[in-house]
Amino acid sequence: MTTPDSTSRRSIWPYAIMATFVLFAAYIGYMVQQAMRSSVDLVSTDYYQQELAYQQRMETEARTAALPAPVDLRYEAATQRLTVQLPPALAGKAVRGNIRFFRPSNQQLDFSLPLQPDADQQQHINTSKMQPGHWRVRLDFTADQQAYFVEKKISF
């Protein structure tokens, strides 16, 4: 015969396990609802043009790396100037391009200069009036209708 004390005492574990499953299902439902509400724009409308531009940039960087001598961007702190040195292989060729200065911390300081190398394939840029800090210098130029690109980070 069973005593009244043993039948009136029930275990809480079945209720705890069921409550855990119910709470987990509610959490998953909430996460699915949030995922369905959020906008996911992974592909832009001009994705194909962006991909072509990226591919062209990679080709110009590879072409620049394949030059017999590197394109050199050197900052000289003593004279406060940036020297752009083009390889001698480009001497005598029609070189046109831009030197763009990007300031990551302040877009209003960005500016661009035309590339105008001298007879020694150099261009000197005075940096004394530029604000000190981190800059990205991008040299984008063409020589005999071949595009070239160099980017360098400088700090002064």
N, C-alpha and C positions, 0 to 999 in steps of 0.2 A: 504494500500500500504506500502511496506517496503522501508525503506530508504537505500541508498547505504552503509552507515556506518555499519549497523547491519549485512548485508550479507557478507561484506568483513572481518569481525572480526570472526576468528575461535578459538576454544578452543585448547589449547596445551595438555590437559589431555589425550585424546585418543592416541596421539603419545608417551607420556611419559609412559603410561601403556604398550603399545606394545614394546617399547624399553626395559622396565624392564623385560618383558617376554623373549625377544630375548637374553638379557644379561644373564639372569638366565639359559636359555637353553645352551648357550655357556659355561658358567661356569661348569654346570653339565657335558657337553661333555668333557671338559678339564679334570675334575676330574676322569671321567671314563677312559679316555686315560691314565692318569698317573697311575691309579690303575692297568690297564692291563699291563703296562710296568714294574712295580716293581715285583721283584722276592719274592715270599712268600714260604719260606721253613720252614713250621711249623713242619714237621715230618722228623726226620733224617732217614738215611738208616738202622741204627741199633736200631730203636726205641724199638723193642721187647726186645733186650738184655739190653737196658738202663732201661726199665720198670722192668725187672726181678732183676737187680742189685739194683734198688731203693727199690723194695719190700723186698729184702734180707736185705738191710740196715735198713729198718723199723723194720723187725723182730729181728735183732740183738740189736737195740736200746730198743725194748720192752723186750727182754730177759735180757738185762743189767738192766733195770728199775725194773724187777721182782726179782732181787737178794735180799737176806735178808738184806744186808747192801749195801749202795751205793759205787761205785768206786769213789774215791776222788782224785782230782787233786788240790793241794794247792800250791800257790806261797807264799814263805816267804821272804819278802823284807829284813829283818834284816840279814839273812844268804845268801841271793841271791841264793836260790835254789828252785826248783820245786819238790814237793814230790808227788809221785804216790802211793796211798794206795789202795790195792785190798781188797775185803771183806774177812773175815776169812773163809767164806764158800768155798773159792777156795783154801784153804791151802791143801797141799798134792797132788794137781792135777797138771798135766803137763801144765804149762802156757807158751805160746809162743805168741809173737806179736811185734808190732812196736809202737813207740811213734813218731808221725810226728809233726814237728813244721812248721807252715805256717806263713809267714809274708805277709799280704795283700798288703802292699805298695811296697814290693821288693821281687820278686820271687827268686832272686839269693841268698837270705838269708835262704831259706827253707832247712831243713835237717831232717834226720830221725835217730832214735836210736833204738836199740833192747830193748825190755822189758825184764828186768832181775831182778825180785823181790827177796828180801832177805828172810830170815826165817820168818820175821814179815810181809811178804806180802807188803813190801815197796821198792820203788826205789827212790833214791835222785839224782837229776840232777842239776849240778852247772850251773847257768845262768849268771855268772859274765862276761863271754866273749861274750854273746849275746847282740846285739844292743838293747838299750831301745826302747820301743814303744809297739804297739799292736801286739799280736801273737795269733794264733789259735793253740791249742794243740789237736791233735786227737790220741786217744789211741784205737788201733784196735788189739784185741788179741783173742786167742782161749784157752779154758780150757776144757779138755776131749772132744775134737772135737766139742765143742759148741762155736759159734762165739759171741763176745761181742764188743761193740763200745761205746766210750764216746768222746765228743768234748766239749772243754771249751775255752773261750776267756780270755786271761790274758794280763795285761799291767804292764810293769815295766820300 
